[in-house]
Amino acid sequence: MKSNYILVLGAAGNIGSKIAHELLAAGATVALAGRSRNRLQQFEGKATILEGDFSDDAFLQQAFAGATSLFLTIPDEHLANPAATAARLGKLLQGTPVTHIVNISNSIIYKAGAPTRLVAMEQELNKLLGVHIKHLRCANFFENLNWGLHTPYAPDLKLPYISSYEVASIAARHLLHPTFEGKTVEVLLGPRDYTMAELAAAAGVQYEQLPYTSENEFFYKPFNEGDFKVEARTKENTSVLTEPRFTLEYFLENDFVKQLA
Ligand SMILES: NC(=O)c1ccc[n+]([C@@H]2O[C@H](COP(=O)([O-])OP(=O)(O)OC[C@H]3O[C@@H](n4cnc5c(N)ncnc54)[C@H](OP(=O)(O)O)[C@@H]3O)[C@@H](O)[C@H]2O)c1
């Protein structure tokens, strides 16, 4: 196995694959991890492909052994017990060459009276990992609209949205030039906040608020009742949209699954 690579976990995913493209375009030596080699096929011959599961200690330890920096996205099921996940990662990282981690987190910091799971995870990672970490507290990705444009969100609920290309570009820059020190947070709120009605109108349809189901009420209701806190928007955490692919219009034109609208 090549050593001294930048390791991307979740590399077949939305953000991970875009980070992989950015790193490879910059000429970096890269290892890409995912559960299925098939889903990483586009990177064969360009990067070291590591097939394995986040829950497999031996797999992660081997992957970390050749890495100097790491893009971390923690799978949902491992967010349930942040202290245990952070302790496990801390142990697996010990004695490896990894010095810097870019971790994906959430700009929605509180919900239903408690810190959101990715933010709770940050605190444990800060306590238990002896490396430099940058947490990217991201707005909702435009890709969420592909899960279904009509949801139980109130039509006038305003939330920040960002392009996953922009998140990937910023994450890749930090991985390529790992100058950050200590445990830091960078808030990425995208160009502006949007209501659901505005997003639907931009996609050319009228927003239809769906009723809650017993499965999704816990997720949507706190938003509609204002029982949540998002990072405050500032000039510094608002996108300057340096590239057309970072815009809502680009997403709707190129990556939006129109039949769901
Ligand atoms: N969506 C949002 O608005 C938003 C906002 C802020 C933060 N985030 C965070 O950003 C993260 C990344 O988002 P995304 O859009 O890139 O998600 P995604 O497309 O679902 O990608 C997640 C990747 O994680 C991998 N994965 C899942 N379980 C795994 C396991 N047990 N072992 C190894 N790999 C596993 C999957 O890889 P394989 O299936 O190929 O193995 C998948 O490619 C999310 O998980 C979320 O926590 C999301």
The ligand as an SDF file (V2000), in Angstrom:
LIG
                    3D

 48 52  0  0  0  0  0  0  0  0999 V2000
  -27.3050   16.4910    3.7040 N   0  0  0  0  0  0  0  0  0  0  0  0
  -27.0710   17.6090    4.3560 C   0  0  0  0  0  0  0  0  0  0  0  0
  -27.7500   18.6160    4.1750 O   0  0  0  0  0  0  0  0  0  0  0  0
  -25.9350   17.6870    5.3230 C   0  0  0  0  0  0  0  0  0  0  0  0
  -25.6500   18.8850    5.9520 C   0  0  0  0  0  0  0  0  0  0  0  0
  -24.5850   18.9270    6.8490 C   0  0  0  0  0  0  0  0  0  0  0  0
  -23.8370   17.7850    7.1010 C   0  0  0  0  0  0  0  0  0  0  0  0
  -24.1610   16.6270    6.4750 N   0  0  0  0  0  0  0  0  0  0  0  0
  -23.3360   15.4480    6.7490 C   0  0  0  0  0  0  0  0  0  0  0  0
  -22.5440   15.1820    5.6240 O   0  0  0  0  0  0  0  0  0  0  0  0
  -22.3460   13.7640    5.5340 C   0  0  0  0  0  0  0  0  0  0  0  0
  -21.9580   13.3850    4.1280 C   0  0  0  0  0  0  0  0  0  0  0  0
  -23.0390   13.7140    3.2660 O   0  0  0  0  0  0  0  0  0  0  0  0
  -23.1700   13.0770    1.8290 P   0  0  0  0  0  0  0  0  0  0  0  0
  -24.2270   13.8450    1.1370 O   0  0  0  0  0  0  0  0  0  0  0  0
  -21.8180   12.9480    1.2030 O   0  0  0  0  0  0  0  0  0  0  0  0
  -23.7330   11.6170    2.2160 O   0  0  0  0  0  0  0  0  0  0  0  0
  -23.7360   10.2900    1.3190 P   0  0  0  0  0  0  0  0  0  0  0  0
  -23.8210   10.6380   -0.1290 O   0  0  0  0  0  0  0  0  0  0  0  0
  -24.7830    9.4090    1.8930 O   0  0  0  0  0  0  0  0  0  0  0  0
  -22.3140    9.6540    1.5850 O   0  0  0  0  0  0  0  0  0  0  0  0
  -21.9800    9.0170    2.7770 C   0  0  0  0  0  0  0  0  0  0  0  0
  -20.9840    7.9300    2.4670 C   0  0  0  0  0  0  0  0  0  0  0  0
  -20.7000    7.2590    3.7020 O   0  0  0  0  0  0  0  0  0  0  0  0
  -20.4440    5.9140    3.3970 C   0  0  0  0  0  0  0  0  0  0  0  0
  -20.8390    5.0280    4.4870 N   0  0  0  0  0  0  0  0  0  0  0  0
  -22.0400    4.9380    5.0830 C   0  0  0  0  0  0  0  0  0  0  0  0
  -21.9990    3.9940    6.0400 N   0  0  0  0  0  0  0  0  0  0  0  0
  -20.7370    3.4860    6.0320 C   0  0  0  0  0  0  0  0  0  0  0  0
  -20.0660    2.5010    6.7710 C   0  0  0  0  0  0  0  0  0  0  0  0
  -20.6840    1.8390    7.7550 N   0  0  0  0  0  0  0  0  0  0  0  0
  -18.7760    2.2410    6.4940 N   0  0  0  0  0  0  0  0  0  0  0  0
  -18.1140    2.9210    5.5280 C   0  0  0  0  0  0  0  0  0  0  0  0
  -18.6950    3.8960    4.7880 N   0  0  0  0  0  0  0  0  0  0  0  0
  -19.9860    4.1620    5.0350 C   0  0  0  0  0  0  0  0  0  0  0  0
  -21.2720    5.5680    2.1840 C   0  0  0  0  0  0  0  0  0  0  0  0
  -20.4210    4.8230    1.3660 O   0  0  0  0  0  0  0  0  0  0  0  0
  -20.8040    3.4330    0.6800 P   0  0  0  0  0  0  0  0  0  0  0  0
  -22.3090    3.2650    0.7980 O   0  0  0  0  0  0  0  0  0  0  0  0
  -20.3350    3.5720   -0.6940 O   0  0  0  0  0  0  0  0  0  0  0  0
  -20.0380    2.4570    1.4590 O   0  0  0  0  0  0  0  0  0  0  0  0
  -21.5320    6.8940    1.5030 C   0  0  0  0  0  0  0  0  0  0  0  0
  -20.8160    6.9570    0.2960 O   0  0  0  0  0  0  0  0  0  0  0  0
  -23.6770   13.1810    5.9840 C   0  0  0  0  0  0  0  0  0  0  0  0
  -23.4970   11.8970    6.5000 O   0  0  0  0  0  0  0  0  0  0  0  0
  -24.1280   14.1530    7.0380 C   0  0  0  0  0  0  0  0  0  0  0  0
  -23.7000   13.6490    8.2770 O   0  0  0  0  0  0  0  0  0  0  0  0
  -25.1810   16.5490    5.5990 C   0  0  0  0  0  0  0  0  0  0  0  0
  1  2  1  0
  2  3  2  0
  2  4  1  0
  4  5  1  0
  4 48  2  0
  5  6  2  0
  6  7  1  0
  7  8  2  0
  8  9  1  0
  8 48  1  0
  9 10  1  0
  9 46  1  0
 10 11  1  0
 11 12  1  0
 11 44  1  0
 12 13  1  0
 13 14  1  0
 14 15  2  0
 14 16  1  0
 14 17  1  0
 17 18  1  0
 18 19  2  0
 18 20  1  0
 18 21  1  0
 21 22  1  0
 22 23  1  0
 23 24  1  0
 23 42  1  0
 24 25  1  0
 25 26  1  0
 25 36  1  0
 26 27  1  0
 26 35  1  0
 27 28  2  0
 28 29  1  0
 29 30  1  0
 29 35  2  0
 30 31  1  0
 30 32  2  0
 32 33  1  0
 33 34  2  0
 34 35  1  0
 36 37  1  0
 36 42  1  0
 37 38  1  0
 38 39  2  0
 38 40  1  0
 38 41  1  0
 42 43  1  0
 44 45  1  0
 44 46  1  0
 46 47  1  0
M  CHG  2   8   1  16  -1
M  END
$$$$
